[in-house]
Amino acid sequence: MIVDEVFHQGGPGSYELTRVHHTDGYVLRVQVYRDSYAKQSTAVAEVLTPLFTWTIIASSPGHSWHRTTPTTAPNAGTLIPVADEVLQRARRILPVPPPFTAPGR
């Protein structure tokens, strides 16, 4: 379940998507940043720990998806497939149920 989604258009050729999910007893944050250069683009999935810190558990470098995204985007639509792929990899990595009680539960 997506709790929050924010899309931001940056400078020429750059835009980003941040999504926060509550899923499988975890709070997961997925951030996709598309820069004008593939090597500066990244997608990461992080889990909120019991100490309220974010820990990266899955990532995807820009060179694997940058060419499939346009230089400009009017909305988050072009980054959603990238975000979903990183989220699915993160969910496969994490144990279900979580070994701790997720914050706010």
N, C-alpha and C positions, 0 to 999 in steps of 0.2 A: 504494500500500500504506500503510495507517494503521499508524504505529508506536506512537502513544500517543494516548489520548483521556481527557480529564478533564471532568467535569460538576460544576458547583458551583451550589447554590441560595443566592441572596443574601437580601437583605431583601424586604419585600413587593413583589411584581411583578417581581423581578429574578432572573435566573439566567444562567449562561454556559457555553459549551462551547469547549474548546480541543482541537485535533487537530493532530498532527504527521504529515506524510506524507513518504515517500521516493518520489519519482516522477520519471521522465524525467531522472534524474541530478541532481535538485535535492532539497533539504530544504525543505519548505514548511510553514508554520504557519498554521492558520486559527483565528481567534478570533471567536466570536459572543457579543456581550453584549446581553441583552434587559433593559432597564430598564422601570420602570412608565411612563415617558414615551418615546414614539417618537423624539423629537429627541435623547434621550440613549442610544439603542440604536444599535449598530453591528456590522458584520461586516467583517473584514479578512483578506486573505491576504498573507503575508509570505514572502520567500525568504531563506534563510541565505546570506550572501555569503562569499567566500573569507576575508574579514577577521573572520568570526564575528560579524557584525552582522545584524540583521533589517531588511529593506527592504520597505515596503508596495508591493505591485504591483497589488492589486485591492481594492475595497471596495464595500460596499453600505450606504447609510444606512438607519437604522431605519424611516423613513417608508415605505419600499418593501416591508417585510415584517412590521413590528410587529403590524399588525392580524390577521395570520394565526396568531399565537401566543397561547396562553392566558396568563392572569395568573400561574398557577403551573404547574409541570411536574414530574412525579415523576422524569423522566430526560431524557436528551439528545434523545430522539426528535423533539421539536418544532423543534429547531434544526438538525437534520441536513440538511434540504432547503436551508436558507439557507447552511450551511457548504459543501455540495456545489456549489451554484451559484457561490459566490465562488471555490472551488477550480478549477472548470472554466474560469472567466474567466481566472484566473491562469495556468493551463496553456496557454491559447490565446495569452497575451501572451509567455510565455517561449520562447526559441528551443530547438529540440531538434536535436542534442545541445547541452548547455550550453557556453558559451564558456570555461568553466573547469572544473577538477576539483572536484567537490563535496567538502566536508569529510568526512573519514572514509572516503573511497573510495580 
